Amino acid sequence: MTWATRFKLLLGFVLVLALCATLTLVLNRRESQATSAQAMIVAEEVAVGTDYPGTVVESFVDPGDTVAEGDPIYRMRSLVLAHDLSSGTVSRETASYEVTDDGEMTVVAPSDGTIADITTTRGGFVQAGDVVATLHREGSTAVDAKLLLDPADFARIKPGAPVSITLPDQREVTGQVDSIAVDNARNRAEATLLIDSESLTEQAGEGLVLPGTPVVASVQLHDEGPMADVDLAFQRFLQRIGL
């Protein structure tokens, strides 16, 4: 056997060994991840309402507008409020709204956020206790993901576990598991995860980063097996080269 033949055999052996090692790591990585059956972007909803019935005189916002705490949402006129003011039942100093003596009140945003919905328009009548607008609280953008898991895999999901979130335009952002809830369904665990993501919070309201947008969430399962350290090093290597 010539040295050239030996070199080719050695090279072939090394290539086969490298290919097998790579495929093993890829398979192990896939087995150490759980992908959502259903997931979407969510945000905390804050209802804006009034304790008095009245007629909307002016609206200051539209859906999609960004507001700060205390910004005006509606100006309303209420004969009931005017009566309570004149009788001394309430006073302008103790009222929870900005009010005038003739019964006009300005409903303001209770927190920073984005207007999600407006339920009435100028000239509309609002009953006491009605919700006049809904806003998404700033900084509350997250992902609600549902996964079907075998019991053993459910035990491998830990709070703080890394999550890869794929948006509809195939952009990927990172997040981490905040909380876990579970229901049993036909010997499988139906896990509902709330996933925090600084990237989504920073991009909230931009492009596809809106409540209700469907996404795909891939959760990293906890791994203590012999390949755990090797797999972690492999994942870091892929991240460095942009894969």
C-alpha positions as CSV (number, residue, x, y, z in Angstrom):
1,M,0.0,0.0,0.0
2,T,1.5,3.3,-1.1
3,W,1.7,6.4,1.2
4,A,-0.7,8.2,-1.1
5,T,-3.3,5.5,-0.5
6,R,-2.7,5.5,3.2
7,F,-3.1,9.3,3.3
8,K,-6.4,9.0,1.4
9,L,-7.7,6.4,3.9
10,L,-6.6,8.5,6.8
11,L,-8.3,11.6,5.4
12,G,-11.5,9.6,4.6
13,F,-11.5,8.2,8.2
14,V,-11.1,11.7,9.7
15,L,-13.9,13.2,7.5
16,V,-16.2,10.3,8.4
17,L,-15.4,10.8,12.1
18,A,-16.0,14.6,11.9
19,L,-19.3,14.1,10.0
20,C,-20.5,11.6,12.6
21,A,-19.5,13.9,15.5
22,T,-21.2,16.8,13.8
23,L,-24.4,14.8,13.2
24,T,-24.4,13.6,16.8
25,L,-24.1,17.1,18.1
26,V,-26.9,18.3,15.8
27,L,-29.1,15.5,16.9
28,N,-28.4,16.1,20.5
29,R,-29.1,19.8,20.1
30,R,-32.5,19.0,18.5
31,E,-33.3,16.6,21.3
32,S,-32.4,19.2,23.9
33,Q,-34.9,21.7,22.4
34,A,-38.7,21.8,22.6
35,T,-40.6,23.7,19.9
36,S,-43.9,25.4,20.6
37,A,-47.1,24.0,19.1
38,Q,-48.6,27.5,19.4
39,A,-47.1,30.8,20.4
40,M,-47.8,34.5,20.1
41,I,-46.7,37.9,21.3
42,V,-48.7,39.2,24.2
43,A,-48.7,42.3,26.4
44,E,-50.4,43.3,29.6
45,E,-53.8,45.0,28.9
46,V,-54.8,48.0,31.0
47,A,-58.5,49.1,30.9
48,V,-59.3,52.8,31.0
49,G,-62.8,53.6,32.3
50,T,-64.9,56.1,34.2
51,D,-67.1,56.0,37.3
52,Y,-69.6,58.4,35.9
53,P,-71.9,58.2,32.9
54,G,-71.5,60.9,30.3
55,T,-71.1,62.0,26.7
56,V,-67.7,62.0,25.0
57,V,-66.9,65.6,24.0
58,E,-63.4,65.0,22.6
59,S,-61.0,62.1,22.0
60,F,-57.3,62.7,22.1
61,V,-55.9,59.4,21.0
62,D,-56.2,56.8,18.2
63,P,-55.3,53.1,18.3
64,G,-51.5,52.7,18.0
65,D,-50.7,56.0,19.7
66,T,-48.1,55.9,22.4
67,V,-49.1,57.6,25.7
68,A,-47.4,58.4,29.0
69,E,-49.0,58.1,32.4
70,G,-51.4,61.1,32.9
71,D,-51.8,61.9,29.2
72,P,-55.4,62.7,28.3
73,I,-57.5,60.0,26.6
74,Y,-61.0,61.5,26.6
75,R,-62.9,64.5,27.7
76,M,-66.4,63.8,28.8
77,R,-69.4,65.8,30.1
78,S,-71.4,64.2,32.9
79,L,-74.6,65.7,34.4
80,V,-74.3,63.2,37.3
81,L,-70.8,64.5,38.1
82,A,-72.0,68.1,37.8
83,H,-74.8,67.3,40.3
84,D,-72.4,65.6,42.7
85,L,-70.0,68.6,42.5
86,S,-72.7,71.1,43.1
87,S,-74.1,69.1,46.1
88,G,-70.7,68.6,47.6
89,T,-70.7,64.8,47.3
90,V,-67.4,65.1,45.6
91,S,-64.9,67.9,45.2
92,R,-62.5,68.8,42.4
93,E,-59.6,68.2,44.8
94,T,-60.6,64.6,45.7
95,A,-61.9,63.5,42.3
96,S,-59.9,60.9,40.6
97,Y,-60.2,62.8,37.3
98,E,-59.4,66.3,36.1
99,V,-62.9,67.9,36.4
100,T,-64.5,71.3,36.0
101,D,-67.4,72.7,37.9
102,D,-69.8,72.1,35.0
103,G,-69.2,68.4,35.1
104,E,-66.6,68.0,32.4
105,M,-63.9,65.4,33.2
106,T,-60.7,64.4,31.4
107,V,-59.9,60.6,31.5
108,V,-56.2,60.1,31.5
109,A,-53.8,57.1,30.9
110,P,-53.1,55.2,34.1
111,S,-49.7,54.1,32.9
112,D,-47.2,54.4,30.0
113,G,-48.2,52.3,27.0
114,T,-49.7,52.0,23.6
115,I,-53.4,52.5,22.8
116,A,-54.7,49.1,21.7
117,D,-58.5,49.8,21.3
118,I,-61.0,52.7,21.5
119,T,-64.5,51.6,22.3
120,T,-66.4,54.9,21.6
121,T,-66.1,58.0,19.6
122,R,-66.9,61.7,19.9
123,G,-70.6,62.1,20.8
124,G,-70.9,58.6,22.1
125,F,-72.6,58.0,25.5
126,V,-70.6,56.0,28.1
127,Q,-72.2,54.2,31.1
128,A,-70.6,54.3,34.5
129,G,-68.0,51.5,34.7
130,D,-67.7,51.1,30.9
131,V,-64.2,50.6,29.4
132,V,-63.5,53.5,27.0
133,A,-60.1,52.4,25.9
134,T,-57.5,49.7,26.4
135,L,-53.8,50.1,26.3
136,H,-50.8,47.8,26.4
137,R,-48.6,48.6,29.3
138,E,-45.1,49.6,28.3
139,G,-42.4,47.0,29.1
140,S,-44.9,44.1,29.3
141,T,-44.3,42.6,25.9
142,A,-43.7,38.8,26.2
143,V,-44.5,35.6,24.4
144,D,-47.2,33.1,25.4
145,A,-46.2,29.6,24.2
146,K,-47.9,26.2,24.4
147,L,-45.9,23.0,24.1
148,L,-46.8,19.3,24.2
149,L,-44.2,17.4,26.0
150,D,-43.5,14.0,27.4
151,P,-43.4,14.0,31.2
152,A,-39.6,13.5,31.2
153,D,-39.1,16.5,28.9
154,F,-41.4,18.7,31.0
155,A,-39.1,18.1,33.9
156,R,-36.2,19.5,31.9
157,I,-37.8,22.9,31.4
158,K,-36.5,25.3,34.0
159,P,-37.3,29.0,34.7
160,G,-34.7,31.1,33.1
161,A,-34.1,28.6,30.3
162,P,-32.9,30.2,27.0
163,V,-35.5,30.5,24.3
164,S,-35.1,31.3,20.6
165,I,-38.1,33.2,19.2
166,T,-38.7,33.2,15.4
167,L,-40.8,36.1,14.0
168,P,-43.0,35.6,10.9
169,D,-40.3,37.4,8.8
170,Q,-37.8,34.7,10.0
171,R,-35.9,37.1,12.3
172,E,-34.8,35.5,15.5
173,V,-34.6,37.1,18.9
174,T,-33.6,35.6,22.2
175,G,-35.6,35.3,25.4
176,Q,-35.9,33.3,28.6
177,V,-38.6,31.3,30.4
178,D,-40.3,33.5,33.1
179,S,-43.1,31.1,34.3
180,I,-44.4,27.6,33.6
181,A,-48.0,26.2,33.9
182,V,-49.0,22.7,33.0
183,D,-52.1,20.6,32.2
184,N,-52.1,16.8,31.6
185,A,-53.4,15.7,28.2
186,R,-53.4,12.0,27.2
187,N,-50.2,11.2,29.1
188,R,-48.5,14.3,27.8
189,A,-47.8,17.6,29.5
190,E,-49.4,20.6,27.9
191,A,-47.1,23.3,29.1
192,T,-47.9,27.0,28.9
193,L,-44.8,29.2,29.1
194,L,-44.5,33.0,29.6
195,I,-41.3,34.1,27.9
196,D,-39.6,37.4,28.6
197,S,-37.4,39.0,25.9
198,E,-35.6,42.3,26.2
199,S,-35.3,42.4,22.4
200,L,-39.1,42.2,21.9
201,T,-39.6,44.8,24.6
202,E,-37.2,47.2,22.9
203,Q,-39.0,46.6,19.5
204,A,-42.6,46.7,20.9
205,G,-45.0,48.3,18.4
206,E,-42.5,48.1,15.5
207,G,-43.2,46.1,12.5
208,L,-44.4,42.6,13.5
209,V,-43.7,43.0,17.2
210,L,-47.3,43.5,18.1
211,P,-49.6,41.6,20.5
212,G,-51.3,38.8,18.7
213,T,-48.4,38.2,16.2
214,P,-47.8,34.4,15.9
215,V,-44.2,33.3,16.5
216,V,-42.3,30.0,17.0
217,A,-40.5,29.5,20.3
218,S,-37.8,26.9,20.8
219,V,-37.0,26.3,24.4
220,Q,-33.6,24.9,25.6
221,L,-34.2,21.8,27.8
222,H,-32.0,21.3,30.8
223,D,-29.4,18.7,30.0
224,E,-27.0,17.0,32.5
225,G,-25.9,14.1,30.3
226,P,-22.4,13.4,29.1
227,M,-22.9,15.5,25.9
228,A,-24.1,18.6,27.8
229,D,-20.8,20.5,28.0
230,V,-19.8,19.5,24.4
231,D,-23.3,20.5,23.1
232,L,-23.0,23.9,24.9
233,A,-19.6,24.5,23.4
234,F,-21.0,23.6,19.9
235,Q,-23.9,26.0,20.3
236,R,-21.6,28.8,21.3
237,F,-19.4,28.1,18.3
238,L,-22.5,28.3,16.0
239,Q,-23.5,31.6,17.6
240,R,-20.0,33.0,17.0
241,I,-20.1,32.2,13.3
242,G,-23.7,33.5,13.0
243,L,-25.6,30.3,12.6
